Amino acid sequence: MRRLRTAACVQDASDDPLVRWAAQALSAGGAAWEHNGAVAVHAPHLTRRRRLVLSGPPEGVASLLAAHGRGVELRPLMERPLALQVTELMPSPWVEDKPFGWMDRSGTLDLPPEACWLRTPDGVDPLLRAANPDSWAWPGEKGVRRWAGVHEDGALVATAAEAWSSADVGFMMGVAVHPDHTGRGLGHRVCQFVTSSLLSLYGTCALFVENYNTAAIALYRKLGYAYRDITTLLPAL
């Protein structure tokens, strides 16, 4: 089992955007390891959770999970089909916690009109409370870098954030469209703007999405994102 000391070492060891995104934790108290082609990144504070992000061949992932996967409030995170294989290899039982979605894309994307980065996050908080109160990104939260938006008649009607981006994976969160302005393509517009901007900076853009949110998944697919089921595992009681 080999310790990976830097984000660059993680990038050399894995081409999975999920693991490469988690590698930002190595500059904030995290750690990473490689074993038999598999990679694990311990991220103590990443999107509100203490995560262990894993990817690679099931046997290697199982070894990394056995060595580093236990701890108070730790959430081992990996692709769901991989998790189902790994649980069969573990000497003690693990159970699935909550599946959700990871979406990513690379390349380039045209900037849309009438969307921009906001000079201040004024108006974002009430918009989120009206349209997306369960958002994981909020103004002023650690890791949330900046907000984009679309205005109509001086009012902010759609928004999305860059939050928790790593060295080579930009991350989009906090998408919201005011309930009085839905069905007009504003969500597509603001997400296209953020995606285009992050692709130009990082080369890859990614996001989390609830696996039951078919409308959001369809929107992101139209913007070129590919979907993967991911899940967290917990030791069985």
C-alpha positions as CSV (number, residue, x, y, z in Angstrom):
1,M,0.0,0.0,0.0
2,R,1.6,3.3,-1.2
3,R,1.0,6.7,0.3
4,L,0.2,9.5,-2.2
5,R,1.6,12.7,-0.8
6,T,0.2,15.3,-3.2
7,A,-2.8,15.9,-5.4
8,A,-0.4,15.5,-8.4
9,C,0.4,12.0,-7.2
10,V,-3.3,11.2,-7.0
11,Q,-3.8,12.6,-10.6
12,D,-1.0,10.3,-11.8
13,A,-2.5,7.3,-10.1
14,S,-6.1,7.7,-11.3
15,D,-8.0,9.2,-14.2
16,D,-11.3,9.1,-12.3
17,P,-12.7,12.7,-12.0
18,L,-14.3,11.7,-8.7
19,V,-11.0,10.8,-7.0
20,R,-9.2,13.7,-8.7
21,W,-11.8,16.1,-7.3
22,A,-11.4,14.7,-3.8
23,A,-7.6,15.1,-4.0
24,Q,-8.0,18.8,-3.0
25,A,-8.2,17.5,0.5
26,L,-4.5,16.8,0.6
27,S,-3.9,20.5,1.1
28,A,-6.4,20.6,4.0
29,G,-5.5,17.7,6.3
30,G,-6.4,14.8,4.0
31,A,-4.5,11.8,3.0
32,A,-4.4,9.4,0.0
33,W,-3.2,5.9,-0.8
34,E,-2.8,3.6,-3.8
35,H,-3.1,-0.2,-3.8
36,N,-3.2,-2.7,-6.7
37,G,-4.5,0.0,-9.0
38,A,-7.1,1.4,-6.6
39,V,-6.9,4.8,-5.0
40,A,-8.5,6.2,-1.8
41,V,-8.6,9.8,-0.7
42,H,-9.5,10.7,2.9
43,A,-11.2,14.1,2.8
44,P,-11.9,15.4,6.3
45,H,-14.1,18.3,5.3
46,L,-15.5,18.0,1.7
47,T,-19.0,19.2,0.9
48,R,-20.0,19.0,4.6
49,R,-18.9,15.4,5.1
50,R,-15.8,13.5,6.2
51,R,-15.4,11.3,3.2
52,L,-13.2,8.5,2.0
53,V,-13.4,8.6,-1.8
54,L,-12.4,5.3,-3.5
55,S,-12.0,4.1,-7.1
56,G,-10.3,1.3,-9.0
57,P,-10.4,-2.5,-9.1
58,P,-12.7,-4.1,-6.5
59,E,-9.9,-6.1,-4.7
60,G,-7.7,-3.0,-4.3
61,V,-10.7,-0.9,-3.1
62,A,-11.7,-3.5,-0.6
63,S,-8.1,-3.5,0.8
64,L,-8.1,0.3,1.1
65,L,-11.5,0.3,2.7
66,A,-10.5,-2.3,5.3
67,A,-7.4,-0.3,6.1
68,H,-8.8,3.2,6.1
69,G,-12.6,3.1,6.0
70,R,-13.6,3.1,9.6
71,G,-14.1,6.1,11.9
72,V,-16.7,8.4,13.5
73,E,-18.9,10.0,10.8
74,L,-16.6,8.8,8.0
75,R,-18.5,8.2,4.7
76,P,-16.7,5.9,2.2
77,L,-17.9,7.1,-1.2
78,M,-17.6,5.2,-4.5
79,E,-19.5,4.3,-7.7
80,R,-22.5,2.1,-6.8
81,P,-21.7,-0.9,-9.0
82,L,-18.2,-0.9,-7.4
83,A,-19.7,-0.7,-3.9
84,L,-21.8,-3.8,-4.5
85,Q,-18.7,-5.7,-5.6
86,V,-16.6,-4.5,-2.7
87,T,-19.1,-5.5,0.0
88,E,-18.9,-9.1,-1.2
89,L,-15.1,-9.0,-0.6
90,M,-15.1,-7.4,2.9
91,P,-14.5,-9.7,5.9
92,S,-17.0,-7.8,8.0
93,P,-20.4,-6.6,6.7
94,W,-21.0,-3.2,5.2
95,V,-24.3,-1.7,4.1
96,E,-25.3,0.9,1.6
97,D,-26.3,4.3,3.1
98,K,-27.7,6.6,0.5
99,P,-27.2,6.4,-3.3
100,F,-27.1,9.7,-5.3
101,G,-25.6,10.9,-8.6
102,W,-22.3,12.2,-9.8
103,M,-22.2,13.9,-13.3
104,D,-19.1,15.2,-15.1
105,R,-18.0,16.4,-18.5
106,S,-14.8,17.7,-20.2
107,G,-14.1,19.7,-23.4
108,T,-15.6,23.1,-24.1
109,L,-19.0,24.7,-24.1
110,D,-20.2,28.1,-25.5
111,L,-21.1,30.8,-23.1
112,P,-24.8,31.7,-23.1
113,P,-26.1,35.3,-23.1
114,E,-27.6,37.1,-20.2
115,A,-25.8,35.2,-17.4
116,C,-22.7,36.4,-15.5
117,W,-20.7,36.0,-12.3
118,L,-22.2,38.1,-9.6
119,R,-20.1,40.9,-8.0
120,T,-21.8,40.1,-4.7
121,P,-24.1,37.3,-3.6
122,D,-26.9,39.7,-2.8
123,G,-30.2,38.0,-3.6
124,V,-28.8,34.5,-3.6
125,D,-29.9,33.5,-0.1
126,P,-33.6,34.4,-0.5
127,L,-33.6,32.8,-4.0
128,L,-32.2,29.6,-2.5
129,R,-34.7,29.6,0.3
130,A,-37.6,30.0,-2.2
131,A,-36.4,27.6,-4.8
132,N,-33.8,25.2,-3.3
133,P,-33.8,25.2,0.5
134,D,-31.9,21.9,0.6
135,S,-29.0,23.3,-1.4
136,W,-25.6,22.2,-0.2
137,A,-24.0,25.5,-1.2
138,W,-24.8,28.8,0.5
139,P,-23.2,32.3,0.4
140,G,-20.4,32.5,2.9
141,E,-20.0,28.8,3.3
142,K,-16.4,27.5,3.3
143,G,-15.5,26.1,-0.1
144,V,-18.2,28.1,-1.9
145,R,-16.2,30.4,-4.2
146,R,-18.6,32.5,-6.3
147,W,-22.1,32.8,-7.6
148,A,-23.5,33.2,-11.1
149,G,-26.9,34.5,-12.0
150,V,-29.5,35.7,-14.4
151,H,-31.4,38.9,-13.6
152,E,-34.8,40.1,-14.9
153,D,-36.1,43.6,-14.1
154,G,-33.3,44.0,-11.6
155,A,-34.2,40.8,-9.7
156,L,-32.1,37.7,-9.4
157,V,-34.2,34.9,-10.9
158,A,-31.7,32.1,-11.4
159,T,-28.3,31.2,-9.8
160,A,-25.6,28.5,-9.5
161,A,-22.3,28.4,-7.7
162,E,-18.7,27.3,-8.1
163,A,-18.0,25.4,-5.0
164,W,-15.4,22.9,-3.8
165,S,-13.4,22.9,-7.1
166,S,-10.1,21.0,-7.1
167,A,-7.0,21.7,-9.2
168,D,-8.4,20.1,-12.3
169,V,-12.1,19.5,-11.7
170,G,-14.4,22.5,-11.4
171,F,-17.6,21.9,-9.3
172,M,-21.0,23.3,-9.7
173,M,-23.6,23.5,-6.8
174,G,-26.4,25.6,-5.6
175,V,-28.6,25.7,-8.7
176,A,-31.9,27.5,-8.3
177,V,-34.6,29.1,-10.4
178,H,-37.3,31.3,-8.8
179,P,-40.6,29.4,-8.7
180,D,-42.3,32.2,-10.6
181,H,-39.8,31.9,-13.5
182,T,-39.5,28.2,-14.1
183,G,-40.1,26.5,-17.5
184,R,-38.3,29.3,-19.5
185,G,-34.8,27.8,-19.8
186,L,-33.2,30.0,-17.1
187,G,-31.8,27.0,-15.2
188,H,-30.2,25.7,-18.5
189,R,-28.8,29.2,-19.1
190,V,-27.1,29.7,-15.8
191,C,-25.8,26.1,-15.7
192,Q,-24.4,26.5,-19.2
193,F,-22.6,29.6,-18.1
194,V,-21.0,28.1,-15.0
195,T,-20.1,24.9,-16.9
196,S,-18.5,26.8,-19.7
197,S,-16.6,29.0,-17.3
198,L,-15.3,26.1,-15.2
199,L,-14.4,24.0,-18.3
200,S,-12.2,26.9,-19.5
201,L,-10.4,27.0,-16.1
202,Y,-10.2,23.3,-15.1
203,G,-10.8,21.2,-18.2
204,T,-13.4,19.1,-16.4
205,C,-16.6,20.1,-14.6
206,A,-18.7,18.0,-12.2
207,L,-21.6,18.1,-9.8
208,F,-23.7,16.1,-7.4
209,V,-27.4,15.5,-8.1
210,E,-30.1,13.5,-6.4
211,N,-30.7,10.3,-8.2
212,Y,-34.4,10.8,-8.3
213,N,-34.3,14.3,-9.7
214,T,-35.0,13.3,-13.3
215,A,-35.6,16.9,-14.5
216,A,-32.2,18.1,-13.2
217,I,-30.4,15.0,-14.7
218,A,-32.1,15.6,-18.0
219,L,-30.9,19.3,-18.0
220,Y,-27.3,18.3,-17.2
221,R,-27.3,15.7,-19.9
222,K,-28.3,18.3,-22.4
223,L,-25.2,20.2,-21.3
224,G,-23.1,17.2,-22.1
225,Y,-22.7,15.7,-18.6
226,A,-22.6,11.9,-18.1
227,Y,-24.3,10.3,-15.1
228,R,-22.9,7.8,-12.6
229,D,-24.6,6.2,-9.6
230,I,-22.5,6.7,-6.5
231,T,-23.2,5.7,-3.0
232,T,-21.7,5.7,0.6
233,L,-21.1,2.6,2.7
234,L,-21.4,2.2,6.4
235,P,-20.3,-0.7,8.7
236,A,-23.2,-2.9,9.5
237,L,-24.4,-2.7,13.1
